[in-house]
Amino acid sequence: MNPPSATPFGNRSPAQWEHAVRERPQQAEAEFEVAYLQVRGNASALASFARHSLRAGRVETARDLLHRAHRLAPADADVHCDLGWAELTVGAMTAAQGHFEAVLATVPEHAAAQRGLAACLLRQPGRAEQAVAALESALRAQPESPGLLLELTTAASEAGRAETAERRFLDLERLLPDDPSWWLPRAAFLRTQGRGTEALAWADRHGRSHPQDAAAWLEKARCLLVLGRNAEAMRWLERLESRQPGIAENSAIYGECANDSAHASLRAQHWIRAIALWTAAGHFDPAQALAQRLLDAQPDLAAGWNALARLHHARQHWDDAEAAWRRALDLDPTLLDAAAGLAHLYEDTNRADEAATVAREGLSRVPRGAKPSGAIELHLALAKAARRARDVDAGLEHLARAQSLAASDSQHEFIAFERGRLLELRRDDAAAFAAFERGNALALTLWQRTHPEPNRYLAGIESMLAYVHDGGLRAWQATGASAEPDAPAFLVGFPRSGTSLLNQVLDGHERIVAMEEKPPTQKMLAAVRAMPGGYPGALARLDAIDVERLRELYFRCAAEHGAGDRTRLPLDKFPLHINLAALIYRVFPDARFVFALRHPCDAVLSCFMQQFRLNHAMANFCTLQSAAALYARTMELWELVRAQLPLAVHVVRYEDVVADFDGRMRALCEFLHVPWDENLRRFADRARARGRIDTPSYAQVSRPLYGDAVYRWERYRRQLTPVLPLLQPWIDGFGYAV
């Protein structure tokens, strides 16, 4: 970042402000908000605030302030460059590179922009040479910068310019002989040049100064490997694993050490573990590269293809996952883990018959008396297939077999939920409810082990309710933003109230492009939270600059998720964004809200009976009491916001859609300003053809309309009695009779 200007921070100097942020962050934050109101039109002051925020670790706040400063002073190259660095810090590489290139187009010698551009280029394959050129240009302006020298050694090494890298390392040694920041990169460079003994010395030197640094241990192992001391490298890696288990690079290097044919199985074992660890962490590129190396070396390794399939599945590359699992089973039909993965993929994509076939074939190959874990998943897949065929006895039999093999709470949780669904088909309601209770209890226990804090999501709703009750919405001033002719429509409602059905129906309209639970609105929320005053406090202060930026954030994210066609109406389906209606209206006052409504008891019961992937919101559905409490507070907030803001809302009752599909959909099309489309009736066919639908309702929306779920709650009236007082006001208010 460039040096801060001398702009005062209220009555503090920049140095005093930085000290206050570090030593008394809460007090400094309050002063910052006051000062912000005074200087929000001053680009220089905003940039200074941003630099200090970035140093204090408030990256999103810095990013927001720099966006504002840049809009106020678009010709200020330093502000523009700082914005590029802020974008790069949060991983928005494309945006960052665009900012750096724009700066260099007007100020070619701008050193910080050259450095930022190089950082972007180094993250792209095959562009290291261009990064070297950018860094050398920056170095001419700052020839004694250690940071630049170190970055140049990395870029030169990647570009194959060993002499340049060596020369710059010697410069670092001259400038900072006792600074360990460059010792490990020095070791890595020497290792890549085949100078293993020198590399090992530098790695050991770094390790002595940072004995707990896993990177030093890993580099030492790599150096030993270059020197042919594989057994010694393995011992170092084993020691690191005992200290810090689960480092993917550890397993990857260990596999490298087992580089002869006699140890091929050991190499495969460790590489498969590394692929799994990287996949679980979302580091897909190194996992993909290692999987390719493994299969190049052992193309007939079924376990390798299974690891690749799980990687593809995590990346949502469904066709590639299917092909890899098929290849694994062709090579080893007894690999039950692959059979289970393929069976569940088929079941998730509404190919129940194929799922059952794969699962039966897998189970037919289980050795007598064996209890492999893969068999549990196969029995679960067959139980799901039996449920779809309404064969309750067969489904329960498979669950009993899975139960006898299950070891973990997570496995017992899945079995309990599936048992509840099967018993519901049998109309054994008391036993079904007990099974759902057990599944939810297990799920909640697992969640609370890693999230012992109070309910964060419900606390957020309470905070927003207090804001609205205290007149927060009435304090809003006009933003001055222009109208947004292409404002999205938002499909909201309590979960399990028919939002997935409506989304699937409307997705077939030629004038609508639907997004199913994607993050554009969350991007806006994060940006507002980062503003001085936070969320919801900052909403009152939004002006045209803020609104324009929030809209840009929304539409850029929407385009990344397949909704970039601005000639069609974006339909943003995310049920619990009902609690963000005020934020949405503030940014898009012309937005239309489709409110999916279902009998409150049915919605709450269905959430309780659904096995969600838990997060802070979904964890509320693990008991009827917390689910009903969330319903009541959600609807209270929704009605308060509707009373105070002129939202454009169209209510669609689930029960009415089941009874009069065409009539309700024609009215909805009229509200959305699109013509009636005969294709809307074919939603179930489209769902089956589409394959995977990443929502808990994937099985239901692929069926024609059915009335099974209408007033289903009456079968569980006794169990719901304790929560009826919470729901009764909404049963009455929404016109439902008990």
C-alpha positions, -999 to +999 in steps of 0.1 A: +000+000+000+012+036-005+022+057+025-009+074+041-015+110+037-015+135+065-053+137+066-065+141+102-086+113+118-110+135+138-087+151+163-060+124+159-030+122+137-027+092+114-001+076+138-023+082+168-053+067+150-033+036+141-023+032+177-059+036+188-071+009+164-045-015+177-048-008+214-085+002+218-103-011+188-139-006+201-133+030+211-115+037+179-143+021+159-168+046+175-145+075+167-140+062+132-178+062+126-181+098+137-151+108+116-165+089+086-197+110+086-175+141+084-152+129+056-173+105+035-171+129+005-133+133+008-114+107-013-081+114+004-095+109+039-113+078+029-082+063+014-063+070+046-090+054+067-089+024+043-051+020+047-054+020+085-083-004+084-063-028+062-034-028+086-059-034+115-072-064+097-106-049+087-101-059+050-137-056+039-140-022+055-109-011+037-123-024+004-155-006+009-139+027+017-115+024-013-144+017-037-160+049-024-128+069-027-122+057-062-157+067-073-151+102-058-117+105-074-114+081-104-083+098-117-063+093-084-039+065-094-028+059-058-064+053-046-071+031-076-040+011-069-049+007-033-083-006-044-066-032-065-046-044-034-077-046-013-094-067-040-064-089-042-064-094-004-099-108-004-091-130-034-109-110-061-080-115-085-098-106-118-111-073-103-077-066-088-058-071-121-083-049-138-075-021-114-038-025-117-039-025-154-061+006-155-035+024-133-006+014-155-025+026-186-023+061-173+008+059-150+031+032-165+058+037-139+035+032-109+056+008-088+028-004-065+006-011-095+034-030-112+039-050-081+002-058-078-001-068-114+028-092-109+011-107-079-020-114-101+001-128-130+020-152-107-014-168-098-020-176-135-002-205-153+024-194-179+025-158-170+056-157-148+078-140-174+053-111-175+054-110-137+092-107-138+089-077-162+064-060-140+085-065-109+117-054-125+100-022-136+088-017-100+123-024-087+137+004-107+117+028-086+124+010-053+158-007-058+163-015-021+128-029-014+133-064+003+097-073-004+101-066-041+134-085-043+118-115-026+088-114-050+112-111-079+131-142-069+099-162-069+088-149-103+122-154-118+124-190-105+089-198-119+099-182-152+131-204-154+154-174-150+177-189-124+205-163-128+181-134-121+167-152-090+202-160-078+213-123-082+183-111-063+188-136-034+224-122-031+209-087-029+186-099-001+215-114+017+234-081+015+204-061+027+189-084+054+215-110+063+198-120+096+162-118+084+146-153+081+118-141+059+138-151+027+156-182+040+129-207+032+123-193-003+161-195-008+160-232+002+132-239-022+150-221-051+183-240-045+163-273-043+147-267-077+182-260-091+194-294-078+216-279-052+202-301-024+230-297+002+229-259+001+191-260+001+190-282+032+213-258+050+190-229+044+159-250+054+177-260+086+186-224+093+150-214+090+139-243+111+161-234+139+146-199+140+110-212+136+110-247+151+071-250+150+068-239+114+053-268+094+065-252+061+101-256+073+096-293+081+080-298+047+109-280+029+135-300+048+117-332+037+118-320+001+155-312+003+162-347+017+142-362-011+163-343-037+194-357-020+181-392-022+177-395+016+141-408+013+139-427+045+152-397+065+126-375+048+099-400+057+109-399+093+107-360+094+073-362+078+061-388+103+072-366+131+054-336+116+023-358+112+024-367+149+026-330+158+003-315+132-019-342+116-039-338+085-015-316+064-022-325+028+014-315+016+028-340+042+010-369+026+019-357-009+056-355-002+055-388+017+042-404-015+070-387-034+094-405-011+079-439-020+091-434-056+101-470-066+080-498-078+083-517-046+065-490-027+038-481-053+010-491-030+024-469-002+027-440-026-009-444-037-021-446-002-005-413+008-014-395-024-050-406-021-050-392+014-035-359+002-062-357-026-089-363+000-075-336+024-072-310-003-107-319-016-122-315+019-105-281+023-117-269-011-082-268-026-092-284-058-064-275-081-035-293-062-059-322-056-066-324-094-029-322-103-019-349-078-048-372-089-036-369-125-001-378-115-013-408-096-034-421-125-006-414-150+016-436-128-010-462-120-038-459-146-055-491-134-057-481-098-094-483-089-089-464-056-072-436-076-103-432-098-125-433-068-105-404-053-108-385-085-146-391-086-150-377-051-130-346-062-152-342-092-183-346-070-170-319-046-166-296-076-201-304-087-188-319-120-215-346-120-208-362-154-170-364-146-177-379-112-200-406-128-174-415-154-146-418-128-167-439-105-177-461-135-140-465-143-132-474-107-159-502-107-148-515-140-113-520-126-125-533-092-161-543-089-156-550-051-147-514-043-178-506-023-168-470-016-170-463-054-203-482-057-217-462-028-206-429-043-221-437-077-254-450-062-259-418-042-250-397-073-277-415-092-302-412-064-295-374-060-301-370-097-334-388-097-321-420-113-335-442-086-335-474-107-298-470-116-290-462-080-306-494-069-289-515-095-254-502-086-261-507-049-274-543-053-244-552-075-221-537-048-237-556-020-235-588-039-197-586-038-194-580+000-174-610+014-194-632+038-190-620+074-173-588+064-184-554+077-170-529+053-181-493+058-191-489+021-219-514+027-237-489+050-240-464+022-252-490-002-279-501+022-289-465+026-291-460-012-313-491-014-335-478+014-340-445-005-349-464-037-373-486-018-390-455-003-394-440-038-410-473-048-431-472-016-418-505-005-416-498+032-406-533+044-377-535+020-365-501+030-366-509+067-348-541+061-319-523+044-318-497+073-317-526+098-286-540+080-270-505+078-277-501+115-259-533+124-228-520+105-229-483+115-203-470+138-204-432+138-231-408+151-233-393+116-242-427+101-268-433+128-282-398+120-287-406+083-303-440+092-327-423+117-340-397+091-345-423+065-364-446+089-387-416+097-395-411+060-403-448+056-424-450+087-443-420+075-453-438+043-466-466+065-486-440+085-469-451+117-468-415+127-456-418+163-427-441+154-418-418+124-418-387+147-395-406+172-371-414+144-369-378+133-364-367+169-334-391+171-319-380+138-322-343+148-308-350+183-277-366+167-273-339+142-276-312+168-251-329+191-225-331+162-232-294+153-228-281+189-195-299+194-180-274+169-204-245+174-210-242+212-219-205+210-255-192+213-277-192+182-261-166+159-288-166+133-317-160+157-296-133+174-293-116+140-331-115+136-335-102+171-310-074+163-329-065+132-363-066+150-349-041+176-337-019+148-371-018+131-390-014+164-367+016+173-376+033+140-345+024+120-364+021+088-382+054+093-348+072+097-337+063+062-329+092+039-333+090+001-302+075-015-304+096-046-298+064-067-314+061-101-341+036-107-330+000-116-351-010-146-337-046-144-343-051-107-345-088-098-374-106-083-369-124-050-386-157-041-387-158-003-406-176+024-400-199+053-381-231+042-403-260+031-431-236+020-430-243-017-401-221-028-384-250-046-416-258-065-421-222-076-385-219-086-386-250-107-419-239-123-407-204-132-373-216-143-391-229-174-402-195-185-383-181-215-383-146-200-370-157-165-335-169-154-337-185-120-309-187-094-314-213-067-299-204-033-268-185-047-248-158-029-255-125-047-276-111-018-251-124+007-224-104-011-244-073-006-250-081+031-212-087+036-205-053+020-229-035+042-216-052+073-181-039+064-193-003+062-189+020+091-219+014+113-223-022+101-255-040+094-282-028+098-269+006+110-252+015+077-284+012+057-296+046+068-264+062+055-264+047+020-262+071-009-261+068-046-224+057-047-231+029-021-262+017-039-244+017-073-216-004-058-240-029-041-259-033-073-227-040-092-217-066-066-250-083-069-251-085-107-214-095-110-220-124-086-253-133-103-234-135-136-209-159-120-238-182-111-255-183-145-278-153-143-259-128-164-285-124-191-299-090-183-326-093-210-344-119-188-358-113-153-335-126-126-354-147-101-334-150-069-348-179-048-334-181-013-362-187+013-346-172+044-337-140+026-371-130+037-352-117+067-331-095+044-361-078+028-352-044+041-316-046+027-330-058-007-355-030-008-328-004+001-307-015-029-335-024-052-366-004-043-382-017-076-377-053-066-407-077-066-410-102-038-428-135-043-438-147-008-443-185-007-467-193+021-478-226+036-497-235+067-473-225+096-476-260+112-468-278+080-438-255+073-423-260+108-430-298+108-415-302+074-383-284+084-381-306+115-384-337+094-359-326+068-322-336+071-305-303+063-268-296+059-265-277+092-254-241+094-263-214+119-298-210+104-306-247+097-295-257+132-328-241+144-347-269+128-333-297+151-362-292+176-398-282+171-395-255+197-366-238+180-381-242+146-414-226+157-395-198+175-376-191+143-408-191+123-425-167+147-396-142+147-391-144+110-428-136+103-428-108+129-399-092+111-414-097+077-447-081+087-430-052+104-409-045+073-439-048+050-458-023+072-430+003+071-417-001+035-437-002+003-426-036-008-441-050-040-453-085-027-473-113-043-483-141-019-485-176-033-501-202-010-487-237-015-522-252-009-537-230-036-510-240-061-519-276-055-556-269-060-554-245-089-520-245-106-529-226-138-548-199-120-521-192-094-493-193-120-511-169-143-515-144-115-479-148-106-468-142-142-489-110-143-472-098-111-437-105-126-447-087-158-441-117-180-467-135-202-482-169-195-460-197-208-474-232-214-440-246-206-446-238-169-468-269-166-439-292-175-418-284-144-416-321-133-403-332-166-377-305-166-366-314-131-361-351-141-342-340-172-321-315-153-305-341-131-292-329-097-312-302-079-291-289-050-320-284-026-337-307+000-368-307-022-351-324-052-372-355-050-405-337-046-401-311-074-395-339-099-430-353-092-463-340-106-483-319-081-496-340-053-516-333-022-499-355+003-481-326+020-512-304+024-523-302+061-499-331+068-494-315+103-528-327+115-514-362+117-489-349+143-512-326+162-503-341+195-465-336+190-471-300+177-493-290+207-465-275+227-455-251+199-490-241+188-490-210+210-460-197+191-476-204+157-513-196+165-510-158+157-496-167+123-522-194+117-548-168+123-531-139+106-525-158+074-561-171+073-555-207+081-580-225+104-567-249+130 
